[in-house]
Amino acid sequence: MGYDANIMEIAGKIAKDCQGTHPSFCTARCPMHTDATGYVKLIGENKLSDAVLKIREKVFLPGTLGRICAHPCETDCRRESEYHQPIAIAALKRFAADKADDEKLWDASRKPASGKKAAIIGAGPAGAQAAIDLAKEGHEVTVYEKLPHVGGMMRVGIPEYRLPRRVIDFEYTYLSKLGIKVQLGVEVGKDVSFDDLVKNNDVVIVANGAHKGFVPPVKGSECAGVTNAADFLRDVSLRKFKAGAGKNYIIIGGGDVAMDCARSALRLGAEKVALVSLEKSEQLPASKHEQEGALEEGIEFHCGWGVEEVLNSDGNVSGIKLKECVSVFGADGKFNPSYGIQTKEMSCDTLVFATGQLVQDVTGGKLQQGGGGRYASDKQTMKTAIDKVFVAGDCAGATIVVEAMALGRKAAISANRFLAGRDLLSERDIDSEWHFKSTLDIPLPADAADLPRKHTRMLDPKERVKSFVECDLGFDSAAATEESKRCFECECKKCMTECIMLNDFTLYPGELFQKFLQDGNFEPLIAYSCNMCDQCTLVCPKEFKFAELFGAFRKEMVKANGGESPMPGHKAIKMHQKLGFSKFFTVRMKGGKK
């Protein structure tokens, strides 16, 4: 039926501006849109299994991400913007996973077999996520991994003291539960050709990581004892080598990878480890907790210096000559270091450059590569110049694990559309496949206060440098509960608390009216269930007058129904009214008066 223009205008405004349609700040900032508000609340209620299920609605690596995610969600947390102490979202994710993750909770359902075959190159987070999403759509999926283990750069680029391998192995068993085949130790371009993968599969997703190390062309850098972060951390992860390891390390770089190298060197038995960065100490790009951990363990920081020359003795590195770095970036904001006249020298027997990593081509030149080895692709769909080939992860521009997963999911969505013969962009909500700024606009709770952030338990620095045993022990139950209670629960569903009726039909009014505008129909039962109390309007930050709108719907429905209520149950009321004023029920008094 057609509705009055005023009704359509108000309904449209609610569908657009209802704050229930706007996600929490943390959820919007997460590239995978994990419902942090939801699982943090469940942890506070000690519903840990429910919390794990909430996390797993979006990601299959709760324990892994809880340990190593760069947690961009925390940068947008309202406690960060208001008090500079965000909720420990990642640590709470880990707590729930460690306490309650169980294979019995995992959703291993799949759609019926499609008869389509998909090949994934790389078993890192991007490739694994793409494989999972395609397998659940019913496609036959095979993952090809060069390394002898799953996990990609998480496995060989993140030291075990931060990410125990048992956590990766446990969470990756989800792939086998979905029937995904993983071929380990198979190098594309050597053991199997890229052309054959394209020829023998209906779709291919290239998701190889940035495994190629980089040493800048500094004078003397070709001498023995000089290596790069990628090779160094891979050796540490796969071999945990100690034989021949140096005693005096210098690590060049200021990011998290540099911190990983420095802290790993200590665990290899180094007697002295120094970290040299172009950035000043207050400008270091590494996570604050990584910087603090390195300093606690005795690593020296030399900030604001660049390498001018690598010194050697008989072909072996003996030290470096440094020059003062005045600024890291040029006036245009691009990386363009400038140097002063001050210099100094430092001695070492091992030098590790943690200054960048590259993606090595696995396509034999079939796909064009740009900066850092990233493949050229459509950024909205991840499609390459080859119709059935898509890219994801590091080779598509991801910089952190959760971004790699999001690109894996984006590539899988596109690949699935391709396999179904659908347009890659038509009726697709691209914005929901990446992070964005939430436009949620609600006031702080009336009792908001600056409560201190809880911190996880750590091994003593003197003990943790002795081995690669996990040094962060996570939250205990009491701390996790307290930390979860700090959450402001940034969502607007106050009307749903006040109104029992609305909960029978929707999650929030915006969703209800979005569906109405899409379908063009409004269920009479909804309009007639409202008792016109206005309690929803009183708590609504936009003061939407739902009672008036539902009343207008009723009038329109009666008008369209020939003056009759559209509710079947109202026939009895009509009959009661009719009989109530009939002669049968009318009493006449003597004198002829009624």
C-alpha positions, -999 to 999 in steps of 0.1 A, spaced: 0 0 0 11 36 -5 18 57 26 15 94 32 46 114 22 50 127 57 52 92 71 78 82 45 99 113 53 99 106 91 106 69 85 135 78 62 149 101 88 148 74 115 163 49 92 192 73 85 197 90 119 187 64 145 218 61 166 212 23 168 224 21 132 258 36 141 283 11 154 305 17 185 338 35 179 359 5 185 338 -18 162 339 8 133 377 11 136 383 -26 135 389 -36 98 370 -69 106 343 -50 126 346 -73 156 319 -64 182 343 -54 210 315 -37 229 295 -69 228 322 -93 240 337 -70 266 302 -67 281 299 -105 281 333 -109 298 321 -85 325 291 -108 330 314 -138 332 297 -153 301 331 -163 286 318 -189 261 293 -163 248 321 -138 245 342 -162 224 312 -169 202 307 -131 198 344 -127 188 343 -157 164 314 -141 145 341 -121 128 375 -136 134 389 -171 137 421 -161 156 409 -147 190 439 -160 210 464 -148 184 449 -114 179 445 -110 216 482 -113 219 497 -95 188 470 -73 172 480 -37 169 445 -30 182 435 1 163 402 -2 180 418 11 212 429 43 195 392 51 188 380 39 222 360 67 239 381 62 271 411 71 250 396 103 236 382 114 269 408 101 294 438 87 274 433 53 290 415 31 265 399 -3 273 424 -31 270 403 -46 242 430 -69 228 440 -83 262 403 -90 271 399 -109 238 429 -130 247 414 -136 282 382 -149 268 400 -171 243 424 -186 268 397 -193 293 368 -205 271 377 -211 234 366 -246 226 365 -264 193 329 -274 201 320 -237 198 333 -234 163 309 -231 134 320 -256 108 289 -254 87 292 -250 49 268 -243 21 263 -272 -4 292 -280 -26 294 -256 -55 317 -277 -77 341 -247 -79 378 -249 -70 398 -221 -54 436 -219 -49 451 -197 -22 487 -188 -22 499 -183 14 487 -196 47 491 -164 66 461 -146 81 450 -131 48 451 -164 29 436 -184 58 407 -159 61 400 -160 24 401 -198 24 377 -200 53 352 -176 37 353 -194 4 350 -229 20 319 -218 39 304 -208 6 307 -244 -5 338 -241 -27 367 -266 -27 397 -248 -14 434 -256 -14 461 -235 3 497 -236 -9 523 -226 17 560 -223 11 569 -227 48 567 -260 67 541 -245 90 509 -225 89 507 -189 100 528 -170 75 545 -139 88 528 -144 122 548 -176 125 582 -164 113 580 -127 119 566 -126 155 588 -142 182 574 -170 203 577 -151 235 549 -129 221 529 -155 203 533 -192 214 531 -215 184 506 -237 202 481 -209 199 485 -206 161 483 -244 156 452 -247 177 433 -219 159 444 -230 125 428 -264 130 396 -246 121 407 -248 84 408 -286 85 374 -287 102 360 -268 72 376 -293 48 403 -269 35 434 -286 21 467 -271 32 498 -281 13 529 -271 33 564 -268 20 550 -261 -15 566 -231 -32 546 -215 -60 570 -209 -89 592 -238 -79 571 -268 -68 540 -257 -87 537 -230 -113 514 -200 -110 501 -206 -145 490 -242 -135 472 -229 -105 453 -204 -127 446 -230 -153 434 -257 -129 413 -236 -106 382 -215 -110 396 -187 -89 430 -179 -74 438 -156 -44 474 -145 -41 482 -138 -4 519 -142 1 535 -121 28 564 -97 29 590 -123 36 619 -107 17 643 -87 39 658 -54 30 692 -39 37 696 -3 26 726 4 3 748 18 31 786 18 26 801 -15 39 767 -33 45 779 -62 24 802 -76 51 796 -107 71 775 -103 103 750 -80 86 715 -92 81 679 -81 78 649 -84 102 629 -109 80 658 -134 77 668 -129 113 633 -135 128 627 -164 105 658 -181 117 649 -174 153 614 -188 147 623 -219 128 656 -228 143 660 -207 175 697 -207 166 724 -200 192 755 -215 177 776 -187 163 752 -160 175 769 -127 183 772 -112 218 770 -75 208 740 -66 186 729 -34 170 694 -33 156 686 -5 131 649 6 132 623 21 155 592 0 148 577 -31 164 598 -54 142 630 -37 154 618 -43 190 612 -80 182 647 -83 168 663 -66 198 644 -86 224 650 -118 205 688 -111 204 688 -110 242 670 -143 244 697 -158 221 723 -149 247 735 -115 236 754 -96 263 746 -62 248 718 -51 225 714 -15 212 686 -1 191 693 28 167 665 48 151 662 79 129 632 90 151 636 107 184 625 87 214 591 105 216 585 98 179 592 61 178 566 42 157 568 11 179 540 3 203 545 18 237 543 -15 255 570 -29 232 592 0 239 586 -4 276 593 -41 274 626 -36 256 638 -9 281 629 -31 311 650 -59 296 680 -37 293 681 -27 256 699 6 249 680 31 228 700 55 206 673 77 190 678 104 164 707 87 145 711 74 110 737 49 97 764 65 76 787 35 72 791 -1 83 826 -7 97 843 -40 94 874 -59 104 887 -86 80 853 -87 63 833 -91 95 811 -63 108 828 -45 137 806 -15 142 788 14 126 793 51 120 763 72 128 752 107 119 727 129 137 692 128 122 677 163 123 643 153 108 628 122 93 602 137 70 604 165 45 582 195 43 557 175 21 553 149 48 572 122 29 601 102 42 632 122 35 657 123 64 680 152 68 712 151 89 733 173 110 771 174 114 774 154 146 787 118 143 796 89 165 807 53 163 793 21 180 809 -13 180 790 -46 173 795 -81 160 760 -85 146 740 -58 128 703 -63 119 685 -38 96 648 -37 106 640 -10 80 615 -26 58 604 -58 41 593 -66 5 569 -90 -12 586 -114 -35 568 -122 -67 553 -157 -70 535 -151 -103 565 -152 -126 559 -116 -136 522 -122 -146 511 -96 -121 525 -61 -120 542 -51 -87 546 -16 -72 562 -2 -41 572 -28 -16 564 -55 -41 526 -50 -37 506 -63 -66 485 -39 -87 448 -44 -80 414 -27 -78 413 -15 -42 376 -20 -39 375 -56 -51 411 -68 -49 408 -79 -85 440 -80 -107 445 -77 -144 438 -115 -146 401 -120 -144 401 -149 -120 430 -137 -98 426 -116 -67 451 -105 -41 451 -100 -3 473 -94 27 508 -79 27 510 -82 -11 479 -60 -13 489 -33 11 480 -46 46 503 -34 74 490 -53 104 474 -87 109 438 -77 113 441 -56 81 455 -86 62 424 -106 74 401 -79 62 417 -79 28 414 -117 27 377 -114 34 373 -87 8 391 -108 -18 369 -138 -9 337 -118 -13 349 -107 -48 360 -142 -57 327 -157 -46 308 -131 -67 330 -139 -96 323 -176 -93 286 -169 -91 288 -147 -123 277 -116 -103 290 -81 -108 318 -75 -83 304 -42 -70 266 -42 -76 246 -38 -44 278 -43 -23 285 -24 8 322 -17 3 324 6 34 316 -24 56 347 -43 44 372 -19 59 375 4 90 358 38 92 350 65 116 317 59 135 293 88 135 277 76 168 266 107 187 255 100 222 264 116 255 288 100 280 271 81 309 261 105 337 284 86 361 314 86 337 347 87 356 384 84 348 391 49 360 427 35 356 433 9 330 442 -25 342 474 -41 330 482 -78 323 507 -98 344 543 -99 331 572 -122 339 601 -105 356 624 -90 330 654 -109 344 636 -142 339 619 -136 306 652 -128 287 664 -163 295 641 -180 271 614 -176 245 586 -186 269 556 -162 267 563 -132 288 529 -116 290 507 -138 312 475 -120 304 447 -110 328 435 -129 358 398 -132 363 395 -103 387 414 -79 366 395 -89 334 362 -83 352 373 -49 365 387 -39 331 355 -49 312 334 -28 336 353 3 325 336 1 290 311 28 283 291 3 261 291 29 233 258 21 216 224 36 216 196 12 224 180 30 253 146 29 236 149 -9 235 154 -10 273 123 12 278 100 -5 253 91 -42 255 72 -40 223 101 -29 201 122 -59 212 97 -82 197 103 -68 162 138 -54 158 172 -48 173 167 -10 171 143 13 153 167 23 125 168 -14 114 130 -16 115 125 14 93 154 5 69 135 -28 63 102 -9 58 118 14 32 133 -16 14 102 -38 14 75 -10 12 54 -28 38 48 -23 75 34 -50 97 1 -38 113 9 -57 144 39 -34 150 19 -2 148 -9 -16 169 15 -29 196 26 6 206 7 18 237 16 54 231 35 59 264 63 80 248 90 64 270 111 57 240 110 93 229 120 105 263 153 86 262 160 90 225 189 114 219 172 124 186 138 126 204 121 107 176 83 106 182 76 69 176 41 70 192 29 97 167 44 78 138 28 45 148 -5 64 153 -1 78 117 5 43 104 -27 31 121 -47 59 104 -33 50 70 -40 14 75 -76 20 85 -81 43 56 -67 18 32 -89 -9 47 -121 9 40 -124 24 74 -118 -9 92 -89 -19 114 -66 -43 97 -61 -63 129 -83 -95 128 -87 -94 165 -104 -60 163 -135 -76 148 -145 -87 182 -141 -52 196 -162 -38 167 -189 -63 174 -189 -54 211 -193 -18 203 -221 -25 178 -240 -46 203 -233 -23 231 -253 4 215 -281 -18 200 -317 -20 211 -309 -54 226 -286 -38 252 -307 -5 256 -328 -1 287 -359 22 286 -370 39 318 -406 46 326 -418 79 311 -402 70 278 -367 81 287 -337 60 280 
